Every structure is written in structure tokens, then in C-alpha cells.
Amino acid sequence: MNAAVQNKWNELEGEVHELLISYEKQKAQLAKLKEENERLEESIYQQQVRIQELQNINKQLKVAGALGGNPKHRRLMKFKLNQLIKEVDYCIAEVSKANL
């Protein structure tokens, strides 16, 4: 009976050892994946910033084209001017309220 218990103990000890090895491999893989995730998140952020910059440049080019007489962008220019006029009117109204 003592030999059977010893064999069972050895089996369990081997299984625990295998589980520990598997755990360490999984732990190392998780660390690598976390690093890759951080790198990818940083890349996404940089790409989003670049997209925003390019969109701003595109808007500026459209406005410049409208100022240069480009018929395609005249509508955009009118829209932008109307937005600015509304903002100025709003600011004037707010200043008037504050002075009352």
C-alpha cells in the first residue's frame, strides 16, 4: 500500500510540475501580449492624431481653394463664414447679457 501511495504522490508531483511549467509559459505569453497591445494602442493613437492633422489640412486646403475662387469649395466657404458669423453673434449676445 505504501508503494501505491508513493506512486500516486509521484504522479501528483509530476502533474503539479507540469502545471507550473504551463503557468510560467502562459505568464510569459501574457506579458508579451500586453507589450504588443500597448504598442498597438500607441500606434492607433498616433494614427488617429495623424488622421486629425490630415483632416485639418484638408479643411484648410478647401477653404484656401474657396478663397482662390474654386467653385467646388465656394459652398463650403459660405458655410464656414455663416458659422463664424453665428459664433460672433452669440459672443456679442453673451457680452451684452453680462453688461446688463
Residue pairs with C-beta under 8 A, 6 or more apart in sequence:
62 73
62 76
63 73
63 76
63 77
63 80
65 72
65 73
66 73
66 74
66 76
66 77
66 80
67 77
